């Protein structure tokens, strides 16, 4: 059974981002995950243009609770704040 997709507004997604000038991201690159810190401004740009949604259970457990589609069609998983 697939998980229901829950889309976020831009404001909801930005509120979930951790503090700081850089934010960790990862994306699937074939059989591996490719991770990198991105500039906060770039992450916000992706959220503005990429239909952000809640990540699935696996990425959320890795503290990357937002998924968004980049301009090139690739999905990027974005780090989120620690639960309080």
C-alpha positions as a Python dict, from the first residue, in 0.01 Angstrom:
ca = {
    (1, 'X'): (0, 0, 0),
    (2, 'X'): (142, 339, -92),
    (3, 'X'): (152, 635, 141),
    (4, 'X'): (-83, 927, 79),
    (5, 'X'): (103, 1230, -56),
    (6, 'X'): (66, 1538, 165),
    (7, 'X'): (162, 1858, -11),
    (8, 'X'): (285, 2161, 183),
    (9, 'X'): (242, 2528, 121),
    (10, 'X'): (561, 2723, 68),
    (11, 'X'): (522, 2882, 415),
    (12, 'X'): (467, 2545, 584),
    (13, 'X'): (779, 2405, 420),
    (14, 'X'): (998, 2703, 513),
    (15, 'X'): (878, 2679, 874),
    (16, 'X'): (1005, 2320, 888),
    (17, 'X'): (1362, 2411, 783),
    (18, 'X'): (1635, 2404, 1046),
    (19, 'X'): (1814, 2725, 1139),
    (20, 'X'): (2141, 2815, 968),
    (21, 'X'): (2285, 2934, 641),
    (22, 'X'): (2317, 2585, 495),
    (23, 'X'): (2076, 2293, 495),
    (24, 'X'): (2155, 1928, 430),
    (25, 'X'): (1989, 1762, 134),
    (26, 'X'): (2006, 1427, -39),
    (27, 'X'): (1884, 1274, -358),
    (28, 'X'): (1892, 928, -511),
    (29, 'X'): (2172, 871, -759),
    (30, 'X'): (2107, 523, -888),
    (31, 'X'): (2184, 273, -612),
    (32, 'X'): (2330, 536, -374),
    (33, 'X'): (2217, 845, -185),
    (34, 'X'): (2403, 1164, -267),
    (35, 'X'): (2407, 1414, 18),
    (36, 'X'): (2529, 1772, 33),
    (37, 'X'): (2481, 2095, 224),
    (38, 'X'): (2300, 2354, 16),
    (39, 'X'): (2284, 2727, 68),
    (40, 'X'): (1959, 2819, 246),
    (41, 'X'): (1860, 3058, -36),
    (42, 'X'): (1885, 2775, -292),
    (43, 'X'): (1673, 2544, -76),
    (44, 'X'): (1407, 2815, -39),
    (45, 'X'): (1409, 2861, -419),
    (46, 'X'): (1349, 2488, -470),
    (47, 'X'): (1063, 2498, -219),
    (48, 'X'): (908, 2797, -394),
    (49, 'X'): (917, 2624, -734),
    (50, 'X'): (907, 2254, -649),
    (51, 'X'): (569, 2156, -497),
    (52, 'X'): (702, 2058, -152),
    (53, 'X'): (547, 1763, 26),
    (54, 'X'): (607, 1555, 334),
    (55, 'X'): (870, 1286, 278),
    (56, 'X'): (797, 922, 332),
    (57, 'X'): (878, 735, 650),
    (58, 'X'): (1237, 644, 559),
    (59, 'X'): (1352, 999, 472),
    (60, 'X'): (1158, 1144, 766),
    (61, 'X'): (1335, 902, 1001),
    (62, 'X'): (1660, 1038, 855),
    (63, 'X'): (1542, 1390, 957),
    (64, 'X'): (1478, 1491, 593),
    (65, 'X'): (1103, 1547, 621),
    (66, 'X'): (1048, 1750, 304),
    (67, 'X'): (1062, 1624, -54),
    (68, 'X'): (1053, 1865, -349),
    (69, 'X'): (1101, 1834, -722),
    (70, 'X'): (1383, 2038, -873),
    (71, 'X'): (1366, 2212, -1212),
    (72, 'X'): (1532, 1910, -1376),
    (73, 'X'): (1262, 1674, -1243),
    (74, 'X'): (1480, 1515, -974),
    (75, 'X'): (1340, 1479, -623),
    (76, 'X'): (1546, 1628, -343),
    (77, 'X'): (1498, 1546, 24),
    (78, 'X'): (1554, 1837, 259),
    (79, 'X'): (1657, 1834, 625),
    (80, 'X'): (1396, 1949, 873),
    (81, 'X'): (1396, 2069, 1233),
    (82, 'X'): (1434, 1817, 1511),
    (83, 'X'): (1099, 1728, 1668),
    (84, 'X'): (1037, 1916, 1989),
}
